[in-house]
Amino acid sequence: MRPLANQLTTLSDREALQLLQTLAQADIDYPQQTQVLTGVDEPILNPQQQAELARATLAAIAEQNPQQAATMRALLDNPVPQRFDGGTTVFTLAAVIWLLRTHIKIERNENGQWTVLIENKPPKNSPLDQLIEKIKAIFEQAS
């Protein structure tokens, strides 16, 4: 069996987005919170950016949360066929924000500028650190 980190890097765009969606939807509070999250005016992401963000999020979660890593491994080893439309920009960012809610807070100030607040500073060059840099870049482009 390949290490989870290797499996995550070789996922297709569709598989990465589907796994991210599955993890977010498995959280009992996510469906009601998604209504709040999807009401946010978010930057436009192309499908490649969405997939890169999904892969980076999955890697950060796998490193930070052994229980989620075990869930990912089980889902990857025993895929369940699902209909999946590729997701949307709003869904991708909403899922990322929801799954990392204990680490990252993204807000828009009164001037319309996005701020990314890191609540638990990760080690340099860790998957979470790399994910934070991707998120900052997305929101900097939107400002």
ZADO-1210 file (C-alpha; in nm, 4 decimals, padded with zeros to 6 digits):
<atoms>
<atom x="00.0000" y="00.0000" z="00.0000" code="MET" pos="1"/>
<atom x="00.1346" y="00.3419" z="-00.0998" code="ARG" pos="2"/>
<atom x="00.1693" y="00.6111" z="00.1666" code="PRO" pos="3"/>
<atom x="-00.1316" y="00.8423" z="00.1858" code="LEU" pos="4"/>
<atom x="00.0747" y="01.1495" z="00.0910" code="ALA" pos="5"/>
<atom x="00.1700" y="00.9801" z="-00.2385" code="ASN" pos="6"/>
<atom x="-00.1880" y="00.8752" z="-00.3065" code="GLN" pos="7"/>
<atom x="-00.3102" y="01.2309" z="-00.2565" code="LEU" pos="8"/>
<atom x="-00.0579" y="01.3812" z="-00.4997" code="THR" pos="9"/>
<atom x="-00.1588" y="01.1408" z="-00.7770" code="THR" pos="10"/>
<atom x="-00.5344" y="01.1953" z="-00.7523" code="LEU" pos="11"/>
<atom x="-00.7014" y="01.3265" z="-01.0638" code="SER" pos="12"/>
<atom x="-00.8618" y="01.6701" z="-01.0349" code="ASP" pos="13"/>
<atom x="-01.2033" y="01.5058" z="-01.0148" code="ARG" pos="14"/>
<atom x="-01.0924" y="01.2587" z="-00.7465" code="GLU" pos="15"/>
<atom x="-00.9334" y="01.5333" z="-00.5339" code="ALA" pos="16"/>
<atom x="-01.2466" y="01.7485" z="-00.5464" code="LEU" pos="17"/>
<atom x="-01.4705" y="01.4484" z="-00.4787" code="GLN" pos="18"/>
<atom x="-01.2674" y="01.3449" z="-00.1730" code="LEU" pos="19"/>
<atom x="-01.2748" y="01.7024" z="-00.0399" code="LEU" pos="20"/>
<atom x="-01.6528" y="01.7135" z="-00.0919" code="GLN" pos="21"/>
<atom x="-01.7014" y="01.3775" z="00.0806" code="THR" pos="22"/>
<atom x="-01.5020" y="01.4836" z="00.3877" code="LEU" pos="23"/>
<atom x="-01.6869" y="01.8145" z="00.4183" code="ALA" pos="24"/>
<atom x="-02.0296" y="01.6546" z="00.3770" code="GLN" pos="25"/>
<atom x="-01.9449" y="01.3882" z="00.6369" code="ALA" pos="26"/>
<atom x="-01.9337" y="01.6613" z="00.9038" code="ASP" pos="27"/>
<atom x="-02.2814" y="01.6812" z="01.0532" code="ILE" pos="28"/>
<atom x="-02.2705" y="02.0631" z="01.0788" code="ASP" pos="29"/>
<atom x="-02.1465" y="02.1304" z="00.7259" code="TYR" pos="30"/>
<atom x="-02.4776" y="02.1217" z="00.5314" code="PRO" pos="31"/>
<atom x="-02.6343" y="02.3987" z="00.7395" code="GLN" pos="32"/>
<atom x="-02.3140" y="02.6036" z="00.7515" code="GLN" pos="33"/>
<atom x="-02.2619" y="02.5806" z="00.3766" code="THR" pos="34"/>
<atom x="-02.5574" y="02.8174" z="00.3383" code="GLN" pos="35"/>
<atom x="-02.3595" y="03.0805" z="00.5279" code="VAL" pos="36"/>
<atom x="-02.0307" y="03.0039" z="00.3536" code="LEU" pos="37"/>
<atom x="-02.1742" y="03.0099" z="00.0021" code="THR" pos="38"/>
<atom x="-02.3206" y="03.3559" z="00.0573" code="GLY" pos="39"/>
<atom x="-01.9690" y="03.4996" z="00.0609" code="VAL" pos="40"/>
<atom x="-01.8458" y="03.6867" z="-00.2465" code="ASP" pos="41"/>
<atom x="-01.5438" y="03.4742" z="-00.3317" code="GLU" pos="42"/>
<atom x="-01.2709" y="03.4998" z="-00.5917" code="PRO" pos="43"/>
<atom x="-01.3218" y="03.3042" z="-00.9125" code="ILE" pos="44"/>
<atom x="-01.1115" y="02.9895" z="-00.9372" code="LEU" pos="45"/>
<atom x="-01.0568" y="02.7866" z="-01.2486" code="ASN" pos="46"/>
<atom x="-01.0875" y="02.4048" z="-01.2274" code="PRO" pos="47"/>
<atom x="-00.7103" y="02.3601" z="-01.1966" code="GLN" pos="48"/>
<atom x="-00.6927" y="02.6039" z="-00.9034" code="GLN" pos="49"/>
<atom x="-00.9832" y="02.4234" z="-00.7363" code="GLN" pos="50"/>
<atom x="-00.8078" y="02.0878" z="-00.7706" code="ALA" pos="51"/>
<atom x="-00.4752" y="02.2248" z="-00.6431" code="GLU" pos="52"/>
<atom x="-00.6529" y="02.3759" z="-00.3437" code="LEU" pos="53"/>
<atom x="-00.8326" y="02.0448" z="-00.2797" code="ALA" pos="54"/>
<atom x="-00.5062" y="01.8444" z="-00.2949" code="ARG" pos="55"/>
<atom x="-00.3262" y="02.0894" z="-00.0642" code="ALA" pos="56"/>
<atom x="-00.6167" y="02.0813" z="00.1821" code="THR" pos="57"/>
<atom x="-00.6278" y="01.7022" z="00.1833" code="LEU" pos="58"/>
<atom x="-00.2514" y="01.6822" z="00.2457" code="ALA" pos="59"/>
<atom x="-00.2736" y="01.9318" z="00.5338" code="ALA" pos="60"/>
<atom x="-00.5671" y="01.7498" z="00.6916" code="ILE" pos="61"/>
<atom x="-00.3953" y="01.4112" z="00.6538" code="ALA" pos="62"/>
<atom x="-00.0881" y="01.5439" z="00.8333" code="GLU" pos="63"/>
<atom x="-00.2812" y="01.7222" z="01.1101" code="GLN" pos="64"/>
<atom x="-00.5585" y="01.4733" z="01.1833" code="ASN" pos="65"/>
<atom x="-00.4879" y="01.0972" z="01.2032" code="PRO" pos="66"/>
<atom x="-00.8595" y="01.0145" z="01.2152" code="GLN" pos="67"/>
<atom x="-00.9275" y="01.2075" z="00.8942" code="GLN" pos="68"/>
<atom x="-00.6171" y="01.0476" z="00.7378" code="ALA" pos="69"/>
<atom x="-00.7608" y="00.7030" z="00.8157" code="ALA" pos="70"/>
<atom x="-01.0938" y="00.8083" z="00.6624" code="THR" pos="71"/>
<atom x="-00.9175" y="00.9323" z="00.3477" code="MET" pos="72"/>
<atom x="-00.7187" y="00.6105" z="00.3194" code="ARG" pos="73"/>
<atom x="-01.0372" y="00.4043" z="00.3528" code="ALA" pos="74"/>
<atom x="-01.2164" y="00.6136" z="00.0899" code="LEU" pos="75"/>
<atom x="-00.9222" y="00.5862" z="-00.1489" code="LEU" pos="76"/>
<atom x="-00.8811" y="00.2107" z="-00.0956" code="ASP" pos="77"/>
<atom x="-01.2539" y="00.1383" z="-00.1250" code="ASN" pos="78"/>
<atom x="-01.4034" y="00.4030" z="-00.3520" code="PRO" pos="79"/>
<atom x="-01.7778" y="00.4404" z="-00.3451" code="VAL" pos="80"/>
<atom x="-01.9235" y="00.5321" z="-00.6850" code="PRO" pos="81"/>
<atom x="-02.0824" y="00.8763" z="-00.6648" code="GLN" pos="82"/>
<atom x="-02.2295" y="01.1225" z="-00.9065" code="ARG" pos="83"/>
<atom x="-02.0091" y="01.4262" z="-00.8952" code="PHE" pos="84"/>
<atom x="-02.0417" y="01.7388" z="-01.1068" code="ASP" pos="85"/>
<atom x="-01.6883" y="01.8691" z="-01.0503" code="GLY" pos="86"/>
<atom x="-01.7907" y="02.1110" z="-00.7793" code="GLY" pos="87"/>
<atom x="-01.8041" y="02.4875" z="-00.7923" code="THR" pos="88"/>
<atom x="-01.5679" y="02.7587" z="-00.6792" code="THR" pos="89"/>
<atom x="-01.7951" y="02.8454" z="-00.3904" code="VAL" pos="90"/>
<atom x="-01.8175" y="02.4842" z="-00.2804" code="PHE" pos="91"/>
<atom x="-01.4423" y="02.4268" z="-00.3013" code="THR" pos="92"/>
<atom x="-01.3527" y="02.7295" z="-00.0895" code="LEU" pos="93"/>
<atom x="-01.6427" y="02.6670" z="00.1485" code="ALA" pos="94"/>
<atom x="-01.5251" y="02.3088" z="00.2021" code="ALA" pos="95"/>
<atom x="-01.1646" y="02.4191" z="00.2564" code="VAL" pos="96"/>
<atom x="-01.2666" y="02.6863" z="00.5057" code="ILE" pos="97"/>
<atom x="-01.4987" y="02.4458" z="00.6864" code="TRP" pos="98"/>
<atom x="-01.2486" y="02.1591" z="00.7088" code="LEU" pos="99"/>
<atom x="-00.9708" y="02.3900" z="00.8329" code="LEU" pos="100"/>
<atom x="-01.1864" y="02.6082" z="01.0570" code="ARG" pos="101"/>
<atom x="-00.9641" y="02.5463" z="01.3601" code="THR" pos="102"/>
<atom x="-00.6548" y="02.6672" z="01.1737" code="HIS" pos="103"/>
<atom x="-00.7518" y="02.9454" z="00.9345" code="ILE" pos="104"/>
<atom x="-00.9993" y="03.2323" z="00.9496" code="LYS" pos="105"/>
<atom x="-01.0771" y="03.4211" z="00.6285" code="ILE" pos="106"/>
<atom x="-01.2551" y="03.7544" z="00.6565" code="GLU" pos="107"/>
<atom x="-01.3260" y="04.0623" z="00.4500" code="ARG" pos="108"/>
<atom x="-01.2649" y="04.3964" z="00.6213" code="ASN" pos="109"/>
<atom x="-01.4699" y="04.7135" z="00.5803" code="GLU" pos="110"/>
<atom x="-01.2466" y="04.8231" z="00.2888" code="ASN" pos="111"/>
<atom x="-01.3276" y="04.5057" z="00.0968" code="GLY" pos="112"/>
<atom x="-00.9810" y="04.3557" z="00.1481" code="GLN" pos="113"/>
<atom x="-00.9547" y="03.9849" z="00.2298" code="TRP" pos="114"/>
<atom x="-00.7472" y="03.8831" z="00.5313" code="THR" pos="115"/>
<atom x="-00.6235" y="03.5341" z="00.6104" code="VAL" pos="116"/>
<atom x="-00.5691" y="03.4873" z="00.9826" code="LEU" pos="117"/>
<atom x="-00.3637" y="03.1886" z="01.0924" code="ILE" pos="118"/>
<atom x="-00.4815" y="03.0706" z="01.4320" code="GLU" pos="119"/>
<atom x="-00.2401" y="02.7769" z="01.4686" code="ASN" pos="120"/>
<atom x="00.0900" y="02.8602" z="01.3025" code="LYS" pos="121"/>
<atom x="00.2159" y="02.5475" z="01.1238" code="PRO" pos="122"/>
<atom x="00.5818" y="02.4520" z="01.0822" code="PRO" pos="123"/>
<atom x="00.7496" y="02.6026" z="00.7740" code="LYS" pos="124"/>
<atom x="00.7069" y="02.3990" z="00.4548" code="ASN" pos="125"/>
<atom x="00.4478" y="02.1684" z="00.6119" code="SER" pos="126"/>
<atom x="00.1407" y="02.0804" z="00.4031" code="PRO" pos="127"/>
<atom x="-00.0660" y="02.3251" z="00.6119" code="LEU" pos="128"/>
<atom x="00.1894" y="02.6035" z="00.5566" code="ASP" pos="129"/>
<atom x="00.1833" y="02.5366" z="00.1807" code="GLN" pos="130"/>
<atom x="-00.1985" y="02.5401" z="00.1809" code="LEU" pos="131"/>
<atom x="-00.2054" y="02.8724" z="00.3644" code="ILE" pos="132"/>
<atom x="00.0248" y="03.0225" z="00.1025" code="GLU" pos="133"/>
<atom x="-00.2111" y="02.9022" z="-00.1760" code="LYS" pos="134"/>
<atom x="-00.5126" y="03.0518" z="00.0005" code="ILE" pos="135"/>
<atom x="-00.3339" y="03.3830" z="00.0573" code="LYS" pos="136"/>
<atom x="-00.2406" y="03.3975" z="-00.3126" code="ALA" pos="137"/>
<atom x="-00.6017" y="03.3363" z="-00.4183" code="ILE" pos="138"/>
<atom x="-00.7367" y="03.6123" z="-00.1971" code="PHE" pos="139"/>
<atom x="-00.4558" y="03.8548" z="-00.2866" code="GLU" pos="140"/>
<atom x="-00.5520" y="03.8166" z="-00.6542" code="GLN" pos="141"/>
<atom x="-00.9118" y="03.8985" z="-00.5634" code="ALA" pos="142"/>
<atom x="-00.8326" y="04.2155" z="-00.3671" code="SER" pos="143"/>
</atoms>
